[in-house]
Amino acid sequence: MAGVLDAEPSADLLRTKYAELARKYAQLVERLDRRATHDLAVYRIGSFDARVGATALALVSSDEHIRLTNARFVQLARLLKGPLLPVEPANLAAYPDLRALVLAHADRMLIERVAAFDARYRDAASDALISLHLERTLQSGKPVVMVIAEDITDHARRDQELARTREAMLHRERLRVLGELAASIAHDLGNTLRGASFQLAILGDDSTPIEKRTEAVQAVGQRVELASEAIARLHDFAQTGSVRTAAVRLDRVVAQAAALVEIDFQAAAAPVDIRVSVPELPPVRGSAAELSLLFVNLLRNARDAMPEGGTVTVAAQRKNDSIVVTIADQGIGMSPEVQRRLFEPFFTTKGSRGTGLGLWLAAGTMQRLGGNIEASNRPRGGALFALTFPLKEFTQPRRSSAQRRAAGRRGPSAPGSGPSGRARRT
């Protein structure tokens, strides 16, 4: 009986020790798991850092602490003296340093469960531009935020230099086209003035009947009106504005471009007609100056492709979330070699008469606006250029009462209306 009683405490003691060993084992496994997670994160950051040495990396844990950083992050945090001012989006708050900025955005992402976030900040002290990318992910079942920061000051400066160079090339191309159009309009004005001179000679003849005098006065008035319209179209093209993007109505830009080149087309040895079938369209993001030059160049290219004359057809339609404008000619089409090199800079089939910049600038304009331009041969002959513009939502600013009164004095502007001319709209 005593042996049985002694065995029971021994069994209880063994169970207690076993439970204690199990608890310690579980704690050890947990510590090893945390250590392995930490080592894995360090390995990932280290291996990533080896591939992108100029990129600063950090890992923000769910308890709002920067747990891991690479050497570049530490270096960048020391270089930025602050404050860091928001550039894009511009409505963000400013922060005294890089660590405060990273912790603030990571905290918001963890609370609001934001998957990813991108921003740009400028250091007020050094004028350095910093690109920031944050991604929310899971580490051992817990949310963390991976931070990627990069000094893009040199990239931004190169982009600005490229933009200035491109704008200068656009300006030179615009002046070249303007000079050629001015020559065509000057020739047309010469014919108009000679016709007006003939009508004035009729008025100077005292023997001319009153009916003929009335007709001569009306004819002079019509010729003066045509001359004024031609000069106004050329002036509008020259004064279109800057290359900054804004809301642009394609129907109006196309109508103005067609009216502008019409005199040039009719003065050619083999006259070319323009048929415009562009309905009222919602605005797209673009620059009226760039798009006006783009369509003028495409229309004149279509004219040059038809030495025997013909018709250029311009059409547009909305397709889902984009607008597609097509320009079709009845020319000889393009060879595979020409089609392959069509949008290369300085490539031209016009010899000394061409610069090879028009289509290259057009392709650059469309790419910058998020669209594209494509060229193909038509089944029945001729070439077809298709331009795709992505649709964007624009908020029109409210006009002041003074602006509304001024607009009322100028009179309403009909959608799609441009300078009047002989281009046919269907």
C-alpha positions as a printed NumPy array, in Angstrom:
array([[   0.   ,    0.   ,    0.   ],
       [   2.85 ,    2.392,    0.808],
       [   4.527,    1.592,   -2.535],
       [   1.446,    2.626,   -4.431],
       [   1.288,    5.943,   -2.559],
       [   4.971,    6.634,   -3.341],
       [   4.41 ,    5.965,   -7.05 ],
       [   1.647,    8.592,   -7.437],
       [   3.83 ,   11.627,   -6.459],
       [   6.539,   10.316,   -8.804],
       [   4.051,   10.232,  -11.706],
       [   2.835,   13.776,  -10.914],
       [   6.422,   15.012,  -10.8  ],
       [   7.189,   13.436,  -14.16 ],
       [   4.096,   15.023,  -15.74 ],
       [   5.131,   18.432,  -14.351],
       [   8.659,   18.143,  -15.702],
       [   7.378,   16.936,  -19.037],
       [   5.018,   19.933,  -19.297],
       [   7.876,   22.296,  -18.419],
       [  10.119,   20.72 ,  -21.052],
       [   7.331,   20.983,  -23.637],
       [   6.859,   24.692,  -22.825],
       [  10.594,   25.394,  -23.131],
       [  10.711,   23.465,  -26.39 ],
       [   7.837,   25.552,  -27.781],
       [   9.604,   28.785,  -26.753],
       [  12.791,   27.608,  -28.412],
       [  10.953,   26.769,  -31.626],
       [   9.305,   30.201,  -31.587],
       [  12.665,   31.963,  -31.092],
       [  14.237,   29.918,  -33.881],
       [  11.306,   30.769,  -36.162],
       [  11.674,   34.491,  -35.441],
       [  15.411,   34.262,  -36.012],
       [  14.934,   32.417,  -39.287],
       [  12.395,   35.034,  -40.433],
       [  14.814,   37.809,  -39.505],
       [  17.695,   36.104,  -41.312],
       [  15.528,   35.524,  -44.382],
       [  14.517,   39.184,  -44.473],
       [  18.159,   40.235,  -44.092],
       [  19.122,   37.853,  -46.902],
       [  16.402,   39.177,  -49.175],
       [  17.329,   42.803,  -48.559],
       [  21.007,   41.951,  -48.906],
       [  20.57 ,   40.084,  -52.18 ],
       [  18.272,   42.796,  -53.533],
       [  20.766,   45.457,  -52.439],
       [  23.51 ,   43.659,  -54.35 ],
       [  21.491,   44.058,  -57.53 ],
       [  20.475,   47.701,  -57.001],
       [  23.278,   49.32 ,  -55.081],
       [  21.938,   52.847,  -55.615],
       [  18.542,   51.975,  -54.138],
       [  17.762,   52.516,  -50.458],
       [  15.788,   49.68 ,  -48.836],
       [  14.021,   49.394,  -45.493],
       [  11.522,   47.13 ,  -43.752],
       [   8.902,   48.59 ,  -41.412],
       [   7.266,   46.154,  -39.004],
       [   3.685,   46.15 ,  -37.735],
       [   4.772,   47.778,  -34.454],
       [   5.775,   50.884,  -36.467],
       [   9.543,   50.451,  -36.244],
       [  12.151,   50.379,  -39.004],
       [  13.525,   46.887,  -38.404],
       [  15.935,   46.515,  -41.302],
       [  17.79 ,   48.885,  -43.626],
       [  20.608,   48.589,  -46.11 ],
       [  23.689,   50.816,  -46.217],
       [  22.234,   53.046,  -48.926],
       [  19.174,   53.863,  -46.817],
       [  21.391,   54.961,  -43.914],
       [  23.511,   57.036,  -46.295],
       [  20.496,   58.646,  -47.952],
       [  18.906,   59.46 ,  -44.582],
       [  22.094,   61.303,  -43.594],
       [  22.356,   63.202,  -46.885],
       [  18.789,   64.543,  -46.764],
       [  18.794,   67.421,  -44.287],
       [  15.121,   68.218,  -44.729],
       [  12.464,   69.23 ,  -44.64 ],
       [  11.171,   66.894,  -47.336],
       [   8.502,   68.646,  -49.41 ],
       [   5.902,   66.732,  -51.474],
       [   6.177,   66.93 ,  -55.263],
       [   3.818,   64.208,  -56.457],
       [   1.144,   63.943,  -55.165],
       [   1.418,   67.597,  -54.204],
       [  -1.223,   67.448,  -51.442],
       [   0.875,   65.298,  -49.089],
       [   2.386,   66.549,  -45.849],
       [   6.022,   67.6  ,  -45.44 ],
       [   8.354,   65.667,  -43.122],
       [  11.542,   66.634,  -41.261],
       [  13.598,   63.649,  -42.489],
       [  13.487,   60.37 ,  -44.404],
       [  12.79 ,   58.158,  -41.388],
       [   9.793,   60.226,  -40.289],
       [   8.465,   60.173,  -43.856],
       [   8.828,   56.388,  -44.19 ],
       [   7.258,   55.648,  -40.801],
       [   4.297,   57.962,  -41.439],
       [   3.412,   56.418,  -44.809],
       [   4.05 ,   52.854,  -43.61 ],
       [   1.812,   53.425,  -40.581],
       [  -0.999,   54.684,  -42.809],
       [  -0.616,   51.706,  -45.148],
       [  -0.733,   49.229,  -42.264],
       [  -3.814,   50.855,  -40.721],
       [  -5.72 ,   51.396,  -43.972],
       [  -4.412,   48.167,  -45.572],
       [  -3.098,   49.962,  -48.636],
       [  -1.325,   47.544,  -50.991],
       [   1.175,   49.963,  -52.554],
       [   2.016,   53.65 ,  -52.568],
       [   4.283,   55.87 ,  -54.715],
       [   5.379,   59.438,  -54.094],
       [   8.089,   61.951,  -54.885],
       [   9.627,   64.374,  -52.403],
       [  12.148,   67.186,  -52.767],
       [  14.75 ,   67.954,  -50.102],
       [  14.519,   71.651,  -49.308],
       [  18.174,   71.813,  -48.234],
       [  19.881,   70.085,  -51.198],
       [  17.093,   70.27 ,  -53.834],
       [  17.475,   66.499,  -54.286],
       [  14.463,   64.663,  -55.741],
       [  13.549,   61.387,  -54.024],
       [  11.339,   58.66 ,  -55.486],
       [   9.54 ,   56.548,  -52.876],
       [   7.79 ,   53.2  ,  -53.386],
       [   6.148,   51.268,  -50.514],
       [   4.541,   47.826,  -50.653],
       [   2.518,   46.124,  -47.951],
       [   3.232,   42.395,  -47.582],
       [   3.218,   39.6  ,  -44.999],
       [   6.182,   38.358,  -42.994],
       [   5.44 ,   35.262,  -40.859],
       [   1.749,   36.053,  -41.044],
       [   2.252,   39.653,  -39.865],
       [   1.918,   42.725,  -42.108],
       [   5.105,   44.635,  -42.902],
       [   5.972,   47.39 ,  -45.365],
       [   8.893,   47.17 ,  -47.765],
       [  10.299,   50.614,  -48.62 ],
       [  12.294,   51.443,  -51.748],
       [  13.765,   54.962,  -51.957],
       [  15.96 ,   56.35 ,  -54.731],
       [  17.645,   59.664,  -55.467],
       [  16.389,   60.504,  -58.975],
       [  17.766,   64.049,  -59.168],
       [  20.063,   63.265,  -62.111],
       [  17.291,   61.356,  -63.916],
       [  14.926,   64.313,  -63.498],
       [  17.528,   66.739,  -64.842],
       [  18.141,   64.562,  -67.887],
       [  14.391,   64.319,  -68.484],
       [  14.129,   68.112,  -68.311],
       [  16.985,   68.506,  -70.789],
       [  15.348,   66.023,  -73.156],
       [  12.028,   67.851,  -72.838],
       [  13.704,   71.181,  -73.642],
       [  15.485,   69.655,  -76.633],
       [  12.278,   68.111,  -77.911],
       [  10.391,   71.39 ,  -77.481],
       [  13.114,   73.213,  -79.432],
       [  12.838,   70.674,  -82.263],
       [   9.066,   71.043,  -82.274],
       [   9.485,   74.802,  -82.475],
       [  11.879,   74.544,  -85.436],
       [   9.608,   72.078,  -87.243],
       [   6.665,   74.362,  -86.575],
       [   8.495,   77.341,  -88.039],
       [   9.432,   75.302,  -91.122],
       [   5.825,   74.228,  -91.721],
       [   4.64 ,   77.756,  -90.984],
       [   7.009,   79.135,  -93.635],
       [   5.79 ,   76.686,  -96.274],
       [   2.132,   77.377,  -95.462],
       [   2.791,   81.115,  -95.533],
       [   4.26 ,   80.749,  -99.034],
       [   1.142,   78.906, -100.229],
       [  -1.167,   81.461,  -98.659],
       [   0.889,   84.315, -100.123],
       [   0.443,   82.767, -103.573],
       [  -3.297,   82.466, -102.986],
       [  -3.466,   86.047, -101.751],
       [  -1.763,   87.155, -104.96 ],
       [  -4.518,   85.532, -106.998],
       [  -7.155,   87.063, -104.714],
       [  -5.692,   90.551, -105.071],
       [  -5.446,   90.23 , -108.85 ],
       [  -9.122,   89.256, -108.964],
       [ -10.01 ,   92.192, -106.702],
       [  -7.976,   94.514, -108.938],
       [  -9.994,   93.353, -111.95 ],
       [ -13.253,   94.028, -110.091],
       [ -12.028,   97.466, -109.037],
       [ -11.191,   98.231, -112.667],
       [ -14.826,   97.49 , -113.533],
       [ -15.928,   99.913, -110.825],
       [ -13.643,  102.587, -112.266],
       [ -15.322,  102.407, -115.658],
       [ -18.07 ,  105.026, -115.757],
       [ -19.869,  103.131, -118.469],
       [ -20.367,  100.031, -116.307],
       [ -24.08 ,   99.417, -115.57 ],
       [ -25.233,   99.682, -111.961],
       [ -25.952,   95.951, -111.828],
       [ -22.352,   95.128, -112.806],
       [ -21.065,   97.642, -110.265],
       [ -23.081,   95.936, -107.507],
       [ -21.749,   92.517, -108.502],
       [ -18.188,   93.882, -108.566],
       [ -18.532,   95.335, -105.057],
       [ -19.867,   92.022, -103.756],
       [ -17.04 ,   90.104, -105.467],
       [ -14.413,   92.389, -103.91 ],
       [ -16.017,   91.901, -100.503],
       [ -15.96 ,   88.111, -100.889],
       [ -12.297,   88.123, -101.95 ],
       [ -11.343,   90.307,  -99.   ],
       [ -13.225,   87.955,  -96.663],
       [ -11.45 ,   84.9  ,  -98.109],
       [  -8.085,   86.618,  -97.719],
       [  -8.864,   87.552,  -94.116],
       [  -9.886,   83.968,  -93.305],
       [  -6.661,   82.582,  -94.786],
       [  -4.522,   84.986,  -92.763],
       [  -6.551,   84.269,  -89.615],
       [  -5.994,   80.506,  -90.005],
       [  -2.263,   81.013,  -90.41 ],
       [  -2.226,   83.317,  -87.38 ],
       [  -4.123,   80.746,  -85.285],
       [  -1.591,   78.073,  -86.196],
       [   1.311,   80.354,  -85.278],
       [  -0.294,   81.357,  -81.974],
       [  -1.67 ,   77.983,  -80.852],
       [   0.178,   78.093,  -77.539],
       [   2.682,   76.141,  -75.473],
       [   3.269,   72.392,  -75.48 ],
       [   1.873,   71.941,  -71.967],
       [  -0.895,   69.396,  -71.832],
       [  -4.489,   70.332,  -71.114],
       [  -7.984,   69.363,  -72.243],
       [  -8.102,   69.477,  -76.058],
       [ -11.061,   69.016,  -78.423],
       [  -9.827,   66.874,  -81.312],
       [ -12.765,   67.777,  -83.572],
       [ -11.756,   71.439,  -83.41 ],
       [  -8.034,   70.792,  -83.878],
       [  -8.69 ,   68.574,  -86.92 ],
       [ -11.116,   71.087,  -88.469],
       [  -8.624,   73.935,  -88.059],
       [  -5.759,   71.871,  -89.499],
       [  -7.867,   70.87 ,  -92.526],
       [  -8.915,   74.474,  -93.166],
       [  -5.311,   75.647,  -92.839],
       [  -3.804,   73.256,  -95.415],
       [  -6.685,   73.55 ,  -97.861],
       [  -5.219,   76.521,  -99.726],
       [  -1.928,   74.635, -100.002],
       [  -3.806,   71.631, -101.42 ],
       [  -5.784,   73.596, -103.973],
       [  -2.674,   75.445, -105.205],
       [  -0.932,   72.153, -106.093],
       [  -0.518,   71.067, -109.715],
       [  -2.953,   68.219, -109.06 ],
       [  -5.574,   69.516, -106.565],
       [  -6.302,   67.413, -103.514],
       [  -9.641,   67.408, -101.694],
       [ -10.1  ,   66.913,  -97.943],
       [ -13.116,   65.114,  -96.526],
       [ -13.524,   65.5  ,  -92.773],
       [ -15.939,   63.255,  -90.884],
       [ -15.227,   64.012,  -87.25 ],
       [ -18.206,   64.234,  -84.856],
       [ -18.237,   66.2  ,  -81.629],
       [ -15.883,   64.339,  -79.309],
       [ -15.051,   64.486,  -75.602],
       [ -11.761,   66.215,  -74.735],
       [  -8.482,   64.335,  -74.587],
       [  -5.242,   65.152,  -72.82 ],
       [  -2.842,   66.915,  -75.146],
       [  -1.287,   70.133,  -76.364],
       [  -3.138,   72.107,  -79.026],
       [   0.201,   73.318,  -80.42 ],
       [   1.62 ,   69.81 ,  -80.796],
       [  -1.582,   68.245,  -82.133],
       [  -2.141,   71.051,  -84.623],
       [   1.376,   70.524,  -86.014],
       [   0.841,   66.742,  -85.956],
       [  -2.337,   66.835,  -88.064],
       [  -0.976,   69.476,  -90.454],
       [   2.081,   67.285,  -91.091],
       [  -0.017,   64.147,  -91.605],
       [  -2.349,   65.925,  -94.03 ],
       [   0.553,   67.365,  -96.018],
       [   2.234,   63.945,  -96.113],
       [  -0.996,   62.52 ,  -97.522],
       [  -0.991,   65.264, -100.174],
       [   2.625,   64.494, -101.113],
       [   1.749,   60.794, -101.485],
       [  -0.751,   61.664, -104.255],
       [   1.188,   63.398, -107.069],
       [  -1.76 ,   62.804, -109.411],
       [  -4.239,   64.306, -106.941],
       [  -7.013,   62.607, -105.027],
       [  -8.887,   62.767, -101.751],
       [  -7.676,   62.695,  -98.157],
       [ -10.288,   61.35 ,  -95.742],
       [ -10.179,   62.185,  -92.044],
       [ -12.49 ,   60.275,  -89.703],
       [ -12.782,   59.749,  -85.958],
       [ -14.788,   57.616,  -83.594],
       [ -14.88 ,   56.652,  -79.939],
       [ -13.818,   53.093,  -79.115],
       [ -14.314,   52.115,  -75.484],
       [ -12.013,   54.378,  -73.43 ],
       [ -10.195,   55.955,  -76.36 ],
       [ -10.681,   58.045,  -79.482],
       [  -9.281,   56.819,  -82.807],
       [  -8.581,   59.327,  -85.592],
       [  -7.725,   57.975,  -89.061],
       [  -6.185,   59.796,  -92.024],
       [  -6.415,   57.908,  -95.327],
       [  -5.013,   58.872,  -98.727],
       [  -5.328,   57.467, -102.27 ],
       [  -1.61 ,   57.409, -102.969],
       [   0.829,   54.64 , -103.818],
       [   1.107,   53.221, -100.313],
       [   4.318,   52.212,  -98.51 ],
       [   6.926,   49.56 ,  -99.172],
       [   7.852,   47.212,  -96.296],
       [  11.192,   49.026,  -95.864],
       [   9.53 ,   52.447,  -95.657],
       [   6.861,   51.155,  -93.299],
       [   9.541,   49.683,  -91.01 ],
       [  11.554,   52.922,  -90.791],
       [   8.658,   55.364,  -91.004],
       [   8.941,   56.741,  -87.453],
       [  12.737,   56.887,  -87.29 ],
       [  14.281,   60.363,  -86.881],
       [  15.65 ,   61.951,  -90.08 ],
       [  14.197,   59.224,  -92.303],
       [  12.422,   60.759,  -95.304],
       [  11.323,   59.713,  -98.774],
       [  11.148,   63.342,  -99.999],
       [  14.85 ,   63.879, -100.533],
       [  16.051,   67.417,  -99.843],
       [  12.442,   68.625,  -99.443],
       [  11.928,   66.634,  -96.21 ],
       [  13.54 ,   66.786,  -92.768],
       [  12.501,   63.339,  -91.52 ],
       [  11.266,   64.836,  -88.239],
       [   7.503,   65.131,  -88.737],
       [   6.482,   61.514,  -88.139],
       [   9.168,   60.969,  -85.508],
       [   7.838,   63.953,  -83.54 ],
       [   4.285,   62.672,  -84.072],
       [   5.208,   59.267,  -82.623],
       [   6.901,   60.942,  -79.647],
       [   3.868,   63.155,  -79.041],
       [   1.47 ,   60.202,  -79.073],
       [   3.681,   58.137,  -76.779],
       [   3.979,   61.009,  -74.295],
       [   0.182,   61.371,  -74.248],
       [  -0.285,   57.661,  -73.523],
       [  -1.553,   56.869,  -77.019],
       [  -0.01 ,   55.521,  -80.199],
       [   0.186,   56.048,  -83.952],
       [   0.192,   53.238,  -86.517],
       [   0.635,   53.218,  -90.292],
       [  -0.628,   50.616,  -92.751],
       [  -1.472,   50.154,  -96.419],
       [  -5.096,   50.237,  -97.481],
       [  -6.431,   47.166,  -99.328],
       [  -7.49 ,   49.28 , -102.317],
       [  -4.359,   51.401, -102.401],
       [  -3.011,   54.283, -100.379],
       [  -1.873,   54.619,  -96.788],
       [  -3.81 ,   54.802,  -93.547],
       [  -2.589,   56.44 ,  -90.343],
       [  -4.487,   55.602,  -87.143],
       [  -3.979,   57.668,  -83.987],
       [  -5.348,   56.388,  -80.668],
       [  -5.911,   58.893,  -77.847],
       [  -6.8  ,   57.659,  -74.34 ],
       [  -9.781,   59.414,  -72.828],
       [  -9.274,   61.302,  -69.565],
       [ -11.769,   62.985,  -67.281],
       [ -11.268,   66.724,  -67.044],
       [ -12.716,   69.159,  -64.548],
       [ -13.367,   72.478,  -66.175],
       [ -12.545,   75.455,  -63.914],
       [ -15.368,   77.772,  -63.076],
       [ -15.168,   81.053,  -64.943],
       [ -15.542,   84.37 ,  -63.248],
       [ -18.484,   86.628,  -64.026],
       [ -16.163,   88.906,  -66.022],
       [ -14.989,   85.967,  -68.152],
       [ -18.58 ,   84.867,  -68.744],
       [ -19.529,   88.388,  -69.852],
       [ -16.52 ,   88.495,  -72.199],
       [ -17.478,   85.108,  -73.675],
       [ -21.026,   86.374,  -74.156],
       [ -19.762,   89.397,  -76.081],
       [ -17.684,   87.163,  -78.369],
       [ -20.676,   84.96 ,  -79.076],
       [ -21.135,   81.199,  -78.722],
       [ -18.664,   78.795,  -80.297],
       [ -20.248,   75.795,  -81.925],
       [ -18.677,   72.434,  -81.153],
       [ -16.344,   71.343,  -83.891],
       [ -16.43 ,   74.753,  -85.543],
       [ -13.191,   76.129,  -86.876],
       [ -12.214,   78.723,  -89.44 ],
       [ -14.466,   78.411,  -92.45 ],
       [ -12.996,   77.036,  -95.654],
       [ -13.607,   74.732,  -98.553],
       [ -12.786,   71.494,  -96.71 ],
       [ -15.875,   69.321,  -96.84 ],
       [ -17.352,   67.91 ,  -93.638],
       [ -19.552,   64.847,  -93.977]])
